[in-house]
Amino acid sequence: MLFYLTQWTYRDDQLKRFLTEPSDRAEVVRVAIEAFGGQLHSFFYCLGPYDGVAISSFPNQQQALACWMSLRSAERNTAIHNTLLIESGDGLSAMEFASSIVGQDG
């Protein structure tokens, strides 16, 4: 599974709508992610430059991209930023591989 950190900012009209019609946005995001074969692991609202953050996983990049394209096309957000997350074991393997290459050059 590939893990992603997603950060987003809601449009002003969406934020106003949340005040007049509160809804469980985590559930909306979970349903969307699962429709594309993924899993929502965490959902948070934020104080700062982003209104929300989620950690999700997908079997492949195509499913992840299709999901985020679908969510972005709904035009409820001004921005959606995705970051591929690398598990710690894979990071260590990358360090060892890089060390083996760099070590060959002296």
C-alpha positions as CSV (number, residue, x, y, z in Angstrom):
1,M,0.0,0.0,0.0
2,L,1.1,3.6,-0.7
3,F,0.4,6.1,2.0
4,Y,-0.4,9.8,1.4
5,L,-0.6,12.9,3.5
6,T,-3.3,15.2,2.0
7,Q,-3.8,18.8,3.1
8,W,-6.6,21.0,1.9
9,T,-8.2,24.4,2.2
10,Y,-12.0,24.8,2.0
11,R,-13.6,27.5,-0.1
12,D,-15.1,30.3,1.9
13,D,-18.6,29.4,0.8
14,Q,-18.1,25.8,2.0
15,L,-17.0,27.0,5.4
16,K,-20.1,29.1,5.7
17,R,-22.2,26.1,4.7
18,F,-20.6,24.0,7.4
19,L,-21.9,26.6,9.9
20,T,-25.5,26.5,8.7
21,E,-25.5,22.7,7.8
22,P,-22.9,20.9,9.9
23,S,-21.9,17.5,8.5
24,D,-19.3,14.8,9.2
25,R,-16.7,15.7,6.6
26,A,-14.5,12.7,7.7
27,E,-17.2,10.4,6.6
28,V,-17.5,12.1,3.3
29,V,-13.8,11.8,2.7
30,R,-13.8,8.2,3.9
31,V,-16.5,7.2,1.5
32,A,-14.7,8.9,-1.4
33,I,-11.4,7.2,-0.6
34,E,-13.0,3.8,-0.3
35,A,-14.9,4.2,-3.6
36,F,-11.4,4.3,-5.3
37,G,-10.1,1.3,-3.4
38,G,-8.3,3.3,-0.6
39,Q,-8.5,3.5,3.1
40,L,-8.7,6.6,5.3
41,H,-6.5,6.2,8.4
42,S,-6.7,9.6,10.0
43,F,-8.7,12.8,9.4
44,F,-8.0,16.1,11.2
45,Y,-9.2,19.7,11.1
46,C,-6.3,22.2,11.3
47,L,-5.5,25.7,12.5
48,G,-3.1,27.3,10.1
49,P,-2.6,27.4,6.4
50,Y,-4.8,24.3,5.8
51,D,-8.3,23.5,7.0
52,G,-7.8,19.7,7.1
53,V,-5.3,16.9,6.9
54,A,-5.8,13.2,6.1
55,I,-3.6,10.2,6.0
56,S,-4.8,7.6,3.5
57,S,-3.5,4.6,1.6
58,F,-4.2,3.2,-1.8
59,P,-3.0,0.1,-3.7
60,N,-1.4,2.2,-6.4
61,Q,-0.8,5.7,-7.6
62,Q,-3.5,5.6,-10.3
63,Q,-6.3,4.9,-7.7
64,A,-5.0,7.7,-5.5
65,L,-4.8,10.2,-8.3
66,A,-8.3,9.3,-9.5
67,C,-9.7,9.8,-6.0
68,W,-8.0,13.2,-5.5
69,M,-9.0,14.4,-9.0
70,S,-12.6,13.5,-8.2
71,L,-12.5,15.3,-4.9
72,R,-10.8,18.4,-6.5
73,S,-13.3,18.5,-9.3
74,A,-16.1,18.9,-6.8
75,E,-14.8,22.5,-6.3
76,R,-15.3,22.5,-2.6
77,N,-11.6,23.3,-2.0
78,T,-9.3,26.0,-3.1
79,A,-6.3,23.7,-2.8
80,I,-5.5,20.0,-2.3
81,H,-1.9,19.0,-1.7
82,N,-0.8,15.4,-1.7
83,T,2.5,14.0,-0.4
84,L,3.6,10.4,-0.9
85,L,4.7,9.1,2.5
86,I,7.6,6.6,2.7
87,E,7.5,4.0,5.5
88,S,10.5,4.0,7.9
89,G,11.8,0.6,6.7
90,D,11.7,1.8,3.1
91,G,13.6,4.9,4.1
92,L,16.3,2.8,5.8
93,S,16.6,0.6,2.7
94,A,17.0,3.8,0.6
95,M,19.7,5.1,2.9
96,E,21.6,1.8,2.7
97,F,21.3,1.7,-1.0
98,A,22.5,5.3,-1.4
99,S,25.3,4.5,1.0
100,S,26.4,1.6,-1.1
101,I,26.5,3.8,-4.2
102,V,28.1,6.8,-2.6
103,G,30.6,4.6,-0.8
104,Q,31.8,3.2,-4.1
105,D,32.9,6.7,-5.2
106,G,35.2,7.2,-2.2
